[in-house]
Amino acid sequence: MSNINFLKPNKENLNLFLALGALFFFLGIIDFCLNNFYEKNITGFLPRFISFFTPLIFGMIGLHLIRIEYSGIKFLDEINKNINTNNFNAALSVSIIILIIFGVAPLLNWFILDANFVGDTKEACTGGGACWVYIKVWFNRFIYGMYPNAEQWRVNATFIIVLTLMGLGYFFPAKFKKYLTFYYVIFLPIISFLLIYYLISGGEFGLEWVETGAWGGLSLTFIVSFFSLIFCFPIGMMLALGRRSDLGVIKYSSLSFIEFWRGVPLITVLFMSAVMFPMFLPDGTYVDKLIRVIVAITLFEAAYTAEVIRGGLQALPRGQYDAAKSLGMGYWKMHLLVILPQALKLVIPGIANTFLALVKDTPLIFVVGLLELVGMLNLAKTNPKWLGFSMEGYVFAGIIFWIICYSMSKYSQKLELKFKTDR
C-alpha cells in the first residue's frame, strides 16, 4: 500500500483504483438520491454547507481515481477521453448526472408511474400523473382533424400510396437512375396532388366531398410540409443561380425576392395569403385557402433555401467553372452536371436545417384557421369536458415533431456520408 499514489492513479494498481473509484462515485449518487427522494442524509453529521456538496465531492473523487491513461479497457478509456479529462470536466460531468437524476425521476413519475391510461372520460384521471386518456379520446382528431370518421380511410390510402411511390425510387434499375430527379421533382408531386385532390378532397367517383376546412391534425401537417418541401427546393435553387447571374435584371430580381421574403415573419405572410390576397383577385375567382398557405410557406422557405445553396456555389473553386467551360459545356449543362452536384453535397446540413425549420413552422397555419396537429390541440384544450389537460397534448405534439425532425436529421446525416468527398 505504501507504493500506491492516490493523487496519481496508475495502470499497475488498476483493479484497486477501479473498485475505489466506483465506490466513491456511486456513494455520491446514493447520497444524492437518499437526500432528495427519501429525506435521508447519510452525511448529516457534517456541517450543512459541506453536506450539501458531498454528492459532488464523492463523485469527483470517484472519477479522479479511475482517470488512468491507456488503461487498456476500451469503455474506461472512452469515459476518460470524453467526460473525465481533468477535475473541472469531472465536476461538470457529475453535476450533469445529478441534474439528470433530479429531473428524470419526477418526470418518470408523471409520465408513466402515476399516469392514467385506461378510461374514456375525464373522471378516469384520478392520479397525480399525466392523463393519457385525454390523448386516447382525442387521438382521431389529432391525426385527421375534423375529417369525417367514415371517410378517414381515404386519408390512409392516400398516404400509403404516396409513401409506396416514394420508396419505389430505391428500387429503380441502374439504367433508370438518371431519371430519379424527374421522378421525384415532377412525377411524384403531380401524382400526389391528384391523389389528394380526388381521393382526400373527393367530389368525384362517388366519393363524398370534404372541404379543406375540415382537414386537420397530423395529416394536414404532412400535406403542407410535403408540398412545401418539394417545391421550395427547386425554386430556391433557381433563385440561388439567379442571384449569381451576370444579367442585371435576373440578378437583382432574385436578390429583391430573397431579401423581401427573408425580411418578413412567416406569420405575416400567412395572414396576408389568407386574408389580404383574396381581396386582389378578380370577381368570381377563388383560390382555396390551403393552396394559398402552401404557396406562401413555399415562397418563404425558398428564400432561405436559396441562400443556403448560394453558399455552396460560392464555396466551389473557380477552377471547376473553368474546367467545365473548357469542355465546351454551356451554362445549364455546366451547372446541372458539374457545379450543382458538388455544391449541393457541401450544403446538405444547411438544407436539412431549413427543411426542419419548415416542418416546425407548420403550426403557424393555425392563425389562418387551418387546424393541423397543434391547432387541434389548441381546440381540444378548450373543450369544457377536458379543461386542464393541455400539458399532455403539448407533450404528445412535442414527441411527434421530435420523431419527424430526428428522422429527417438522421437521413440527412446518411446523405452526408454517402456523398462525402475528401477535399
Secondary structure, 3 states (H helix, E strand, C coil): CCCCCCCCCCHHHHHHHHHHHHHHHHHHHHHHHHHHHCCCCCCCCCCHHHHHHHHHHHHHHHHHHCCCCCCCCHHHHHHHHHCCCCHHHHHHHHHHHHHHHHHHHHHHHHHHHCCECCCCCHHHCCCCCCEHHHHHHHHHHHHHCCCCHHHHHHHHHHHHHHHHHHHHHHHCCHHHHHHHHHHHHHHHHHHHHHHHHHHHCCCCCCCCCCCHHHCEHHHHHHHHHHHHHHHHHHHHHHHHHHHCCCCHHHHHHHHHHHHHHHCCCHHHHHHHHHHHHHHHCCCCCCCCHHHHHHHHHHHHHHHHHHHHHHHHHHHCCHHHHHHHHHCCCCHHHHHHHHHHHHHHHHCHHHHHHHHHHHHHHHHHHHHHCCEEHHHHHHHHCCCHHHCCCHHHHHHHHHHHHHHHHHHHHHHHHHHHHHCCCCC
